[in-house]
Amino acid sequence: MHDCPIRHLVPLVIKKKQQDVLGFLEANKIGFEEKDIAANEENRKWMRENVPENSRPATGYPLPPQIFNESQYRGDYDAFFEARENNAVYAFLGLKAPPGSKEAEAQANQQA
């Protein structure tokens, strides 16, 4: 009997999303701490408890990556991706956009 390829696909999709978020943070020199929930039960429990009820799936547990600024929940990968597409990642992360960035310019234009 062969393993179902779907089982192998889910971890690969999660890994790709994690790499996407981490790659963006590294490329933009945004400090972060990565917490492994696969090998650390305490991290997994903390994440599950701190994802707001309205952001949890109807069944099961929220899947990584889940993004926090300290203990403040910011969103999941889909929210991160949407913010990135809209040049609003710093706002999504709860950070001030760096001067000269597209996001800083957009924020300045909105305030003017």
Backbone atoms as SQL, in Angstrom:
CREATE TABLE atoms (id INTEGER PRIMARY KEY, chain TEXT, resi INTEGER, resn TEXT, atom TEXT, x REAL, y REAL, z REAL);
INSERT INTO atoms VALUES
  (1, 'A', 1, 'MET', 'N', 0.833, -1.172, 0.000),
  (2, 'A', 1, 'MET', 'CA', 0.000, 0.000, 0.000),
  (3, 'A', 1, 'MET', 'C', 0.884, 1.243, 0.000),
  (4, 'A', 2, 'HIS', 'N', 0.520, 2.240, -0.782),
  (5, 'A', 2, 'HIS', 'CA', 1.309, 3.460, -0.901),
  (6, 'A', 2, 'HIS', 'C', 0.769, 4.549, 0.018),
  (7, 'A', 3, 'ASP', 'N', 1.691, 5.398, 0.499),
  (8, 'A', 3, 'ASP', 'CA', 1.261, 6.558, 1.282),
  (9, 'A', 3, 'ASP', 'C', 0.513, 7.521, 0.387),
  (10, 'A', 4, 'CYS', 'N', -0.438, 8.172, 0.958),
  (11, 'A', 4, 'CYS', 'CA', -1.217, 9.167, 0.228),
  (12, 'A', 4, 'CYS', 'C', -0.344, 10.401, -0.013),
  (13, 'A', 5, 'PRO', 'N', -0.186, 10.864, -1.271),
  (14, 'A', 5, 'PRO', 'CA', 0.666, 12.021, -1.530),
  (15, 'A', 5, 'PRO', 'C', 0.146, 13.297, -0.872),
  (16, 'A', 6, 'ILE', 'N', -1.134, 13.368, -0.558),
  (17, 'A', 6, 'ILE', 'CA', -1.699, 14.553, 0.092),
  (18, 'A', 6, 'ILE', 'C', -1.051, 14.762, 1.456),
  (19, 'A', 7, 'ARG', 'N', -0.807, 13.693, 2.192),
  (20, 'A', 7, 'ARG', 'CA', -0.168, 13.803, 3.513),
  (21, 'A', 7, 'ARG', 'C', 1.187, 14.469, 3.418),
  (22, 'A', 8, 'HIS', 'N', 1.914, 14.163, 2.381),
  (23, 'A', 8, 'HIS', 'CA', 3.244, 14.737, 2.204),
  (24, 'A', 8, 'HIS', 'C', 3.161, 16.163, 1.686),
  (25, 'A', 9, 'LEU', 'N', 2.086, 16.479, 0.991),
  (26, 'A', 9, 'LEU', 'CA', 1.917, 17.805, 0.420),
  (27, 'A', 9, 'LEU', 'C', 1.671, 18.861, 1.492),
  (28, 'A', 10, 'VAL', 'N', 0.855, 18.559, 2.493),
  (29, 'A', 10, 'VAL', 'CA', 0.528, 19.546, 3.529),
  (30, 'A', 10, 'VAL', 'C', 1.781, 20.068, 4.223),
  (31, 'A', 11, 'PRO', 'N', 2.677, 19.190, 4.733),
  (32, 'A', 11, 'PRO', 'CA', 3.886, 19.736, 5.361),
  (33, 'A', 11, 'PRO', 'C', 4.740, 20.558, 4.395),
  (34, 'A', 12, 'LEU', 'N', 4.768, 20.184, 3.119),
  (35, 'A', 12, 'LEU', 'CA', 5.547, 20.958, 2.150),
  (36, 'A', 12, 'LEU', 'C', 4.940, 22.337, 1.930),
  (37, 'A', 13, 'VAL', 'N', 3.619, 22.433, 1.898),
  (38, 'A', 13, 'VAL', 'CA', 2.943, 23.712, 1.733),
  (39, 'A', 13, 'VAL', 'C', 3.229, 24.600, 2.944),
  (40, 'A', 14, 'ILE', 'N', 3.134, 24.030, 4.130),
  (41, 'A', 14, 'ILE', 'CA', 3.425, 24.785, 5.359),
  (42, 'A', 14, 'ILE', 'C', 4.867, 25.266, 5.338),
  (43, 'A', 15, 'LYS', 'N', 5.790, 24.400, 4.983),
  (44, 'A', 15, 'LYS', 'CA', 7.215, 24.753, 4.937),
  (45, 'A', 15, 'LYS', 'C', 7.444, 25.896, 3.951),
  (46, 'A', 16, 'LYS', 'N', 6.811, 25.849, 2.790),
  (47, 'A', 16, 'LYS', 'CA', 6.961, 26.896, 1.780),
  (48, 'A', 16, 'LYS', 'C', 6.456, 28.228, 2.328),
  (49, 'A', 17, 'LYS', 'N', 5.313, 28.208, 2.997),
  (50, 'A', 17, 'LYS', 'CA', 4.756, 29.437, 3.563),
  (51, 'A', 17, 'LYS', 'C', 5.682, 29.997, 4.642),
  (52, 'A', 18, 'GLN', 'N', 6.212, 29.118, 5.484),
  (53, 'A', 18, 'GLN', 'CA', 7.143, 29.562, 6.520),
  (54, 'A', 18, 'GLN', 'C', 8.379, 30.197, 5.892),
  (55, 'A', 19, 'GLN', 'N', 8.931, 29.559, 4.871),
  (56, 'A', 19, 'GLN', 'CA', 10.114, 30.094, 4.201),
  (57, 'A', 19, 'GLN', 'C', 9.822, 31.432, 3.543),
  (58, 'A', 20, 'ASP', 'N', 8.620, 31.593, 3.013),
  (59, 'A', 20, 'ASP', 'CA', 8.217, 32.843, 2.385),
  (60, 'A', 20, 'ASP', 'C', 8.220, 33.988, 3.407),
  (61, 'A', 21, 'VAL', 'N', 7.609, 33.748, 4.571),
  (62, 'A', 21, 'VAL', 'CA', 7.564, 34.775, 5.619),
  (63, 'A', 21, 'VAL', 'C', 8.971, 35.067, 6.129),
  (64, 'A', 22, 'LEU', 'N', 9.730, 34.033, 6.458),
  (65, 'A', 22, 'LEU', 'CA', 11.083, 34.229, 6.984),
  (66, 'A', 22, 'LEU', 'C', 11.982, 34.924, 5.969),
  (67, 'A', 23, 'GLY', 'N', 11.850, 34.547, 4.706),
  (68, 'A', 23, 'GLY', 'CA', 12.646, 35.186, 3.654),
  (69, 'A', 23, 'GLY', 'C', 12.367, 36.672, 3.554),
  (70, 'A', 24, 'PHE', 'N', 11.095, 37.055, 3.655),
  (71, 'A', 24, 'PHE', 'CA', 10.730, 38.470, 3.615),
  (72, 'A', 24, 'PHE', 'C', 11.326, 39.206, 4.806),
  (73, 'A', 25, 'LEU', 'N', 11.174, 38.639, 5.995),
  (74, 'A', 25, 'LEU', 'CA', 11.701, 39.283, 7.199),
  (75, 'A', 25, 'LEU', 'C', 13.213, 39.458, 7.114),
  (76, 'A', 26, 'GLU', 'N', 13.914, 38.420, 6.680),
  (77, 'A', 26, 'GLU', 'CA', 15.368, 38.486, 6.557),
  (78, 'A', 26, 'GLU', 'C', 15.787, 39.508, 5.502),
  (79, 'A', 27, 'ALA', 'N', 15.140, 39.486, 4.352),
  (80, 'A', 27, 'ALA', 'CA', 15.496, 40.399, 3.260),
  (81, 'A', 27, 'ALA', 'C', 15.287, 41.856, 3.655),
  (82, 'A', 28, 'ASN', 'N', 14.315, 42.108, 4.519),
  (83, 'A', 28, 'ASN', 'CA', 14.008, 43.473, 4.938),
  (84, 'A', 28, 'ASN', 'C', 14.599, 43.814, 6.303),
  (85, 'A', 29, 'LYS', 'N', 15.483, 42.924, 6.783),
  (86, 'A', 29, 'LYS', 'CA', 16.193, 43.129, 8.045),
  (87, 'A', 29, 'LYS', 'C', 15.243, 43.438, 9.209),
  (88, 'A', 30, 'ILE', 'N', 14.145, 42.684, 9.254),
  (89, 'A', 30, 'ILE', 'CA', 13.179, 42.794, 10.336),
  (90, 'A', 30, 'ILE', 'C', 13.499, 41.685, 11.336),
  (91, 'A', 31, 'GLY', 'N', 13.837, 42.078, 12.560),
  (92, 'A', 31, 'GLY', 'CA', 14.189, 41.092, 13.576),
  (93, 'A', 31, 'GLY', 'C', 13.006, 40.202, 13.916),
  (94, 'A', 32, 'PHE', 'N', 13.268, 38.941, 14.150),
  (95, 'A', 32, 'PHE', 'CA', 12.207, 37.995, 14.489),
  (96, 'A', 32, 'PHE', 'C', 12.777, 36.839, 15.282),
  (97, 'A', 33, 'GLU', 'N', 11.891, 36.134, 15.931),
  (98, 'A', 33, 'GLU', 'CA', 12.239, 34.902, 16.621),
  (99, 'A', 33, 'GLU', 'C', 11.329, 33.821, 16.076),
  (100, 'A', 34, 'GLU', 'N', 11.916, 32.793, 15.536),
  (101, 'A', 34, 'GLU', 'CA', 11.145, 31.668, 15.002),
  (102, 'A', 34, 'GLU', 'C', 10.920, 30.662, 16.123),
  (103, 'A', 35, 'LYS', 'N', 9.668, 30.247, 16.302),
  (104, 'A', 35, 'LYS', 'CA', 9.352, 29.271, 17.344),
  (105, 'A', 35, 'LYS', 'C', 8.885, 27.983, 16.673),
  (106, 'A', 36, 'ASP', 'N', 9.614, 26.908, 16.940),
  (107, 'A', 36, 'ASP', 'CA', 9.314, 25.599, 16.372),
  (108, 'A', 36, 'ASP', 'C', 8.183, 24.956, 17.169),
  (109, 'A', 37, 'ILE', 'N', 7.051, 24.733, 16.517),
  (110, 'A', 37, 'ILE', 'CA', 5.937, 24.089, 17.223),
  (111, 'A', 37, 'ILE', 'C', 5.910, 22.582, 16.985),
  (112, 'A', 38, 'ALA', 'N', 6.694, 22.110, 16.027),
  (113, 'A', 38, 'ALA', 'CA', 6.714, 20.677, 15.739),
  (114, 'A', 38, 'ALA', 'C', 7.494, 19.921, 16.820),
  (115, 'A', 39, 'ALA', 'N', 8.581, 20.507, 17.281),
  (116, 'A', 39, 'ALA', 'CA', 9.454, 19.816, 18.228),
  (117, 'A', 39, 'ALA', 'C', 9.297, 20.313, 19.659),
  (118, 'A', 40, 'ASN', 'N', 8.463, 21.350, 19.863),
  (119, 'A', 40, 'ASN', 'CA', 8.352, 21.931, 21.194),
  (120, 'A', 40, 'ASN', 'C', 6.877, 22.055, 21.584),
  (121, 'A', 41, 'GLU', 'N', 6.447, 21.199, 22.479),
  (122, 'A', 41, 'GLU', 'CA', 5.040, 21.169, 22.910),
  (123, 'A', 41, 'GLU', 'C', 4.631, 22.495, 23.552),
  (124, 'A', 42, 'GLU', 'N', 5.532, 23.126, 24.307),
  (125, 'A', 42, 'GLU', 'CA', 5.214, 24.402, 24.956),
  (126, 'A', 42, 'GLU', 'C', 4.927, 25.490, 23.918),
  (127, 'A', 43, 'ASN', 'N', 5.728, 25.553, 22.850),
  (128, 'A', 43, 'ASN', 'CA', 5.488, 26.522, 21.770),
  (129, 'A', 43, 'ASN', 'C', 4.162, 26.243, 21.068),
  (130, 'A', 44, 'ARG', 'N', 3.896, 24.972, 20.821),
  (131, 'A', 44, 'ARG', 'CA', 2.654, 24.583, 20.143),
  (132, 'A', 44, 'ARG', 'C', 1.448, 24.990, 21.001),
  (133, 'A', 45, 'LYS', 'N', 1.513, 24.732, 22.297),
  (134, 'A', 45, 'LYS', 'CA', 0.420, 25.083, 23.202),
  (135, 'A', 45, 'LYS', 'C', 0.240, 26.597, 23.248),
  (136, 'A', 46, 'TRP', 'N', 1.340, 27.342, 23.342),
  (137, 'A', 46, 'TRP', 'CA', 1.262, 28.804, 23.390),
  (138, 'A', 46, 'TRP', 'C', 0.586, 29.342, 22.129),
  (139, 'A', 47, 'MET', 'N', 1.008, 28.850, 20.953),
  (140, 'A', 47, 'MET', 'CA', 0.417, 29.318, 19.709),
  (141, 'A', 47, 'MET', 'C', -1.084, 29.039, 19.684),
  (142, 'A', 48, 'ARG', 'N', -1.466, 27.820, 20.013),
  (143, 'A', 48, 'ARG', 'CA', -2.879, 27.446, 19.980),
  (144, 'A', 48, 'ARG', 'C', -3.711, 28.301, 20.932),
  (145, 'A', 49, 'GLU', 'N', -3.163, 28.623, 22.084),
  (146, 'A', 49, 'GLU', 'CA', -3.893, 29.425, 23.070),
  (147, 'A', 49, 'GLU', 'C', -3.962, 30.899, 22.689),
  (148, 'A', 50, 'ASN', 'N', -3.002, 31.380, 21.902),
  (149, 'A', 50, 'ASN', 'CA', -2.917, 32.808, 21.621),
  (150, 'A', 50, 'ASN', 'C', -3.441, 33.235, 20.257),
  (151, 'A', 51, 'VAL', 'N', -3.837, 32.282, 19.432),
  (152, 'A', 51, 'VAL', 'CA', -4.542, 32.642, 18.194),
  (153, 'A', 51, 'VAL', 'C', -5.979, 32.929, 18.612),
  (154, 'A', 52, 'PRO', 'N', -6.488, 34.138, 18.328),
  (155, 'A', 52, 'PRO', 'CA', -7.841, 34.486, 18.758),
  (156, 'A', 52, 'PRO', 'C', -8.889, 33.520, 18.224),
  (157, 'A', 53, 'GLU', 'N', -9.928, 33.359, 18.995),
  (158, 'A', 53, 'GLU', 'CA', -11.008, 32.424, 18.655),
  (159, 'A', 53, 'GLU', 'C', -11.542, 32.650, 17.246),
  (160, 'A', 54, 'ASN', 'N', -11.734, 33.919, 16.860),
  (161, 'A', 54, 'ASN', 'CA', -12.294, 34.223, 15.539),
  (162, 'A', 54, 'ASN', 'C', -11.310, 33.972, 14.402),
  (163, 'A', 55, 'SER', 'N', -10.057, 33.661, 14.709),
  (164, 'A', 55, 'SER', 'CA', -9.053, 33.369, 13.679),
  (165, 'A', 55, 'SER', 'C', -8.711, 31.886, 13.601),
  (166, 'A', 56, 'ARG', 'N', -9.370, 31.097, 14.397),
  (167, 'A', 56, 'ARG', 'CA', -9.116, 29.650, 14.404),
  (168, 'A', 56, 'ARG', 'C', -10.000, 28.958, 13.375),
  (169, 'A', 57, 'PRO', 'N', -9.527, 27.856, 12.807),
  (170, 'A', 57, 'PRO', 'CA', -10.379, 27.102, 11.881),
  (171, 'A', 57, 'PRO', 'C', -11.564, 26.509, 12.632),
  (172, 'A', 58, 'ALA', 'N', -12.629, 26.236, 11.897),
  (173, 'A', 58, 'ALA', 'CA', -13.844, 25.673, 12.494),
  (174, 'A', 58, 'ALA', 'C', -13.559, 24.326, 13.152),
  (175, 'A', 59, 'THR', 'N', -12.674, 23.557, 12.543),
  (176, 'A', 59, 'THR', 'CA', -12.279, 22.279, 13.120),
  (177, 'A', 59, 'THR', 'C', -10.766, 22.204, 13.173),
  (178, 'A', 60, 'GLY', 'N', -10.230, 21.553, 14.157),
  (179, 'A', 60, 'GLY', 'CA', -8.793, 21.388, 14.278),
  (180, 'A', 60, 'GLY', 'C', -8.110, 22.606, 14.859),
  (181, 'A', 61, 'TYR', 'N', -6.802, 22.649, 14.690),
  (182, 'A', 61, 'TYR', 'CA', -5.977, 23.715, 15.237),
  (183, 'A', 61, 'TYR', 'C', -5.454, 24.608, 14.114),
  (184, 'A', 62, 'PRO', 'N', -5.107, 25.851, 14.434),
  (185, 'A', 62, 'PRO', 'CA', -4.506, 26.718, 13.410),
  (186, 'A', 62, 'PRO', 'C', -3.157, 26.150, 12.972),
  (187, 'A', 63, 'LEU', 'N', -2.912, 26.218, 11.680),
  (188, 'A', 63, 'LEU', 'CA', -1.647, 25.715, 11.136),
  (189, 'A', 63, 'LEU', 'C', -0.635, 26.838, 11.021),
  (190, 'A', 64, 'PRO', 'N', 0.634, 26.522, 11.143),
  (191, 'A', 64, 'PRO', 'CA', 1.662, 27.542, 10.953),
  (192, 'A', 64, 'PRO', 'C', 1.772, 27.916, 9.483),
  (193, 'A', 65, 'PRO', 'N', 2.340, 29.047, 9.174),
  (194, 'A', 65, 'PRO', 'CA', 2.843, 30.021, 10.137),
  (195, 'A', 65, 'PRO', 'C', 1.736, 30.926, 10.669),
  (196, 'A', 66, 'GLN', 'N', 1.806, 31.197, 11.955),
  (197, 'A', 66, 'GLN', 'CA', 0.975, 32.183, 12.625),
  (198, 'A', 66, 'GLN', 'C', 1.930, 33.285, 13.065),
  (199, 'A', 67, 'ILE', 'N', 1.562, 34.525, 12.863),
  (200, 'A', 67, 'ILE', 'CA', 2.496, 35.626, 13.063),
  (201, 'A', 67, 'ILE', 'C', 2.051, 36.486, 14.243),
  (202, 'A', 68, 'PHE', 'N', 2.996, 36.737, 15.126),
  (203, 'A', 68, 'PHE', 'CA', 2.771, 37.541, 16.320),
  (204, 'A', 68, 'PHE', 'C', 3.815, 38.654, 16.373),
  (205, 'A', 69, 'ASN', 'N', 3.469, 39.762, 17.005),
  (206, 'A', 69, 'ASN', 'CA', 4.429, 40.797, 17.381),
  (207, 'A', 69, 'ASN', 'C', 4.428, 40.744, 18.896),
  (208, 'A', 70, 'GLU', 'N', 5.493, 40.167, 19.452),
  (209, 'A', 70, 'GLU', 'CA', 5.538, 39.812, 20.870),
  (210, 'A', 70, 'GLU', 'C', 4.362, 38.870, 21.130),
  (211, 'A', 71, 'SER', 'N', 3.427, 39.239, 21.996),
  (212, 'A', 71, 'SER', 'CA', 2.296, 38.344, 22.246),
  (213, 'A', 71, 'SER', 'C', 1.043, 38.779, 21.499),
  (214, 'A', 72, 'GLN', 'N', 1.155, 39.839, 20.683),
  (215, 'A', 72, 'GLN', 'CA', -0.006, 40.329, 19.940),
  (216, 'A', 72, 'GLN', 'C', -0.132, 39.577, 18.616),
  (217, 'A', 73, 'TYR', 'N', -1.265, 38.922, 18.435),
  (218, 'A', 73, 'TYR', 'CA', -1.514, 38.163, 17.216),
  (219, 'A', 73, 'TYR', 'C', -1.684, 39.122, 16.037),
  (220, 'A', 74, 'ARG', 'N', -0.965, 38.850, 14.946),
  (221, 'A', 74, 'ARG', 'CA', -1.045, 39.694, 13.758),
  (222, 'A', 74, 'ARG', 'C', -1.785, 39.008, 12.620),
  (223, 'A', 75, 'GLY', 'N', -1.717, 37.686, 12.530),
  (224, 'A', 75, 'GLY', 'CA', -2.433, 36.989, 11.477),
  (225, 'A', 75, 'GLY', 'C', -1.710, 35.742, 11.003),
  (226, 'A', 76, 'ASP', 'N', -2.313, 35.114, 10.006),
  (227, 'A', 76, 'ASP', 'CA', -1.749, 33.900, 9.429),
  (228, 'A', 76, 'ASP', 'C', -1.047, 34.229, 8.107),
  (229, 'A', 77, 'TYR', 'N', -0.658, 33.194, 7.395),
  (230, 'A', 77, 'TYR', 'CA', 0.061, 33.413, 6.144),
  (231, 'A', 77, 'TYR', 'C', -0.781, 34.178, 5.125),
  (232, 'A', 78, 'ASP', 'N', -2.058, 33.841, 5.026),
  (233, 'A', 78, 'ASP', 'CA', -2.902, 34.510, 4.035),
  (234, 'A', 78, 'ASP', 'C', -2.985, 36.011, 4.308),
  (235, 'A', 79, 'ALA', 'N', -3.096, 36.393, 5.575),
  (236, 'A', 79, 'ALA', 'CA', -3.129, 37.814, 5.934),
  (237, 'A', 79, 'ALA', 'C', -1.785, 38.474, 5.623),
  (238, 'A', 80, 'PHE', 'N', -0.691, 37.768, 5.907),
  (239, 'A', 80, 'PHE', 'CA', 0.647, 38.277, 5.583),
  (240, 'A', 80, 'PHE', 'C', 0.784, 38.484, 4.076),
  (241, 'A', 81, 'PHE', 'N', 0.361, 37.483, 3.298),
  (242, 'A', 81, 'PHE', 'CA', 0.473, 37.549, 1.848),
  (243, 'A', 81, 'PHE', 'C', -0.326, 38.728, 1.301),
  (244, 'A', 82, 'GLU', 'N', -1.540, 38.913, 1.799),
  (245, 'A', 82, 'GLU', 'CA', -2.373, 40.025, 1.349),
  (246, 'A', 82, 'GLU', 'C', -1.715, 41.367, 1.690),
  (247, 'A', 83, 'ALA', 'N', -1.168, 41.471, 2.890),
  (248, 'A', 83, 'ALA', 'CA', -0.478, 42.707, 3.293),
  (249, 'A', 83, 'ALA', 'C', 0.722, 42.967, 2.392),
  (250, 'A', 84, 'ARG', 'N', 1.451, 41.925, 2.062),
  (251, 'A', 84, 'ARG', 'CA', 2.620, 42.082, 1.187),
  (252, 'A', 84, 'ARG', 'C', 2.198, 42.543, -0.203),
  (253, 'A', 85, 'GLU', 'N', 1.126, 41.972, -0.719),
  (254, 'A', 85, 'GLU', 'CA', 0.627, 42.363, -2.038),
  (255, 'A', 85, 'GLU', 'C', 0.160, 43.817, -2.055),
  (256, 'A', 86, 'ASN', 'N', -0.290, 44.321, -0.905),
  (257, 'A', 86, 'ASN', 'CA', -0.791, 45.693, -0.801),
  (258, 'A', 86, 'ASN', 'C', 0.242, 46.671, -0.246),
  (259, 'A', 87, 'ASN', 'N', 1.517, 46.250, -0.205),
  (260, 'A', 87, 'ASN', 'CA', 2.585, 47.084, 0.358),
  (261, 'A', 87, 'ASN', 'C', 2.213, 47.592, 1.744),
  (262, 'A', 88, 'ALA', 'N', 1.724, 46.686, 2.591),
  (263, 'A', 88, 'ALA', 'CA', 1.301, 47.064, 3.938),
  (264, 'A', 88, 'ALA', 'C', 1.818, 46.084, 4.994),
  (265, 'A', 89, 'VAL', 'N', 2.964, 45.460, 4.736),
  (266, 'A', 89, 'VAL', 'CA', 3.469, 44.444, 5.659),
  (267, 'A', 89, 'VAL', 'C', 3.867, 45.052, 7.002),
  (268, 'A', 90, 'TYR', 'N', 4.488, 46.214, 6.973),
  (269, 'A', 90, 'TYR', 'CA', 4.913, 46.807, 8.247),
  (270, 'A', 90, 'TYR', 'C', 3.698, 47.106, 9.121),
  (271, 'A', 91, 'ALA', 'N', 2.649, 47.651, 8.536),
  (272, 'A', 91, 'ALA', 'CA', 1.416, 47.907, 9.295),
  (273, 'A', 91, 'ALA', 'C', 0.850, 46.584, 9.803),
  (274, 'A', 92, 'PHE', 'N', 0.846, 45.565, 8.958),
  (275, 'A', 92, 'PHE', 'CA', 0.368, 44.244, 9.359),
  (276, 'A', 92, 'PHE', 'C', 1.157, 43.736, 10.564),
  (277, 'A', 93, 'LEU', 'N', 2.470, 43.927, 10.545),
  (278, 'A', 93, 'LEU', 'CA', 3.323, 43.447, 11.626),
  (279, 'A', 93, 'LEU', 'C', 3.261, 44.340, 12.865),
  (280, 'A', 94, 'GLY', 'N', 2.636, 45.510, 12.733),
  (281, 'A', 94, 'GLY', 'CA', 2.585, 46.444, 13.854),
  (282, 'A', 94, 'GLY', 'C', 3.864, 47.238, 13.996),
  (283, 'A', 95, 'LEU', 'N', 4.551, 47.448, 12.868),
  (284, 'A', 95, 'LEU', 'CA', 5.818, 48.172, 12.856),
  (285, 'A', 95, 'LEU', 'C', 5.708, 49.428, 12.010),
  (286, 'A', 96, 'LYS', 'N', 6.590, 50.372, 12.268),
  (287, 'A', 96, 'LYS', 'CA', 6.656, 51.585, 11.457),
  (288, 'A', 96, 'LYS', 'C', 7.442, 51.260, 10.181),
  (289, 'A', 97, 'ALA', 'N', 6.894, 51.669, 9.049),
  (290, 'A', 97, 'ALA', 'CA', 7.569, 51.417, 7.769),
  (291, 'A', 97, 'ALA', 'C', 8.845, 52.262, 7.694),
  (292, 'A', 98, 'PRO', 'N', 9.918, 51.709, 7.131),
  (293, 'A', 98, 'PRO', 'CA', 11.162, 52.473, 7.040),
  (294, 'A', 98, 'PRO', 'C', 11.017, 53.658, 6.086),
  (295, 'A', 99, 'PRO', 'N', 11.660, 54.781, 6.416),
  (296, 'A', 99, 'PRO', 'CA', 11.596, 55.957, 5.537),
  (297, 'A', 99, 'PRO', 'C', 12.042, 55.605, 4.119),
  (298, 'A', 100, 'GLY', 'N', 11.332, 56.132, 3.151),
  (299, 'A', 100, 'GLY', 'CA', 11.676, 55.895, 1.756),
  (300, 'A', 100, 'GLY', 'C', 11.066, 54.646, 1.163),
  (301, 'A', 101, 'SER', 'N', 10.442, 53.813, 1.987),
  (302, 'A', 101, 'SER', 'CA', 9.823, 52.595, 1.451),
  (303, 'A', 101, 'SER', 'C', 8.489, 52.950, 0.809),
  (304, 'A', 102, 'LYS', 'N', 8.010, 52.075, -0.086),
  (305, 'A', 102, 'LYS', 'CA', 6.705, 52.290, -0.719),
  (306, 'A', 102, 'LYS', 'C', 5.609, 52.409, 0.333),
  (307, 'A', 103, 'GLU', 'N', 5.720, 51.595, 1.365),
  (308, 'A', 103, 'GLU', 'CA', 4.698, 51.618, 2.410),
  (309, 'A', 103, 'GLU', 'C', 4.725, 52.935, 3.184),
  (310, 'A', 104, 'ALA', 'N', 5.910, 53.438, 3.490),
  (311, 'A', 104, 'ALA', 'CA', 6.011, 54.735, 4.187),
  (312, 'A', 104, 'ALA', 'C', 5.442, 55.841, 3.334),
  (313, 'A', 105, 'GLU', 'N', 5.732, 55.805, 2.035),
  (314, 'A', 105, 'GLU', 'CA', 5.193, 56.825, 1.114),
  (315, 'A', 105, 'GLU', 'C', 3.669, 56.740, 1.058),
  (316, 'A', 106, 'ALA', 'N', 3.124, 55.525, 1.003),
  (317, 'A', 106, 'ALA', 'CA', 1.673, 55.342, 0.963),
  (318, 'A', 106, 'ALA', 'C', 1.035, 55.856, 2.247),
  (319, 'A', 107, 'GLN', 'N', 1.675, 55.575, 3.390),
  (320, 'A', 107, 'GLN', 'CA', 1.147, 56.071, 4.663),
  (321, 'A', 107, 'GLN', 'C', 1.178, 57.594, 4.720),
  (322, 'A', 108, 'ALA', 'N', 2.242, 58.206, 4.209),
  (323, 'A', 108, 'ALA', 'CA', 2.355, 59.665, 4.196),
  (324, 'A', 108, 'ALA', 'C', 1.284, 60.273, 3.311),
  (325, 'A', 109, 'ASN', 'N', 1.011, 59.650, 2.165),
  (326, 'A', 109, 'ASN', 'CA', -0.016, 60.138, 1.247),
  (327, 'A', 109, 'ASN', 'C', -1.401, 60.020, 1.858),
  (328, 'A', 110, 'GLN', 'N', -1.639, 58.982, 2.651),
  (329, 'A', 110, 'GLN', 'CA', -2.939, 58.808, 3.298),
  (330, 'A', 110, 'GLN', 'C', -3.157, 59.847, 4.375),
  (331, 'A', 111, 'GLN', 'N', -2.077, 60.266, 5.030),
  (332, 'A', 111, 'GLN', 'CA', -2.190, 61.246, 6.107),
  (333, 'A', 111, 'GLN', 'C', -2.273, 62.687, 5.593),
  (334, 'A', 112, 'ALA', 'N', -1.862, 62.885, 4.328),
  (335, 'A', 112, 'ALA', 'CA', -1.861, 64.242, 3.770),
  (336, 'A', 112, 'ALA', 'C', -3.241, 64.664, 3.323);
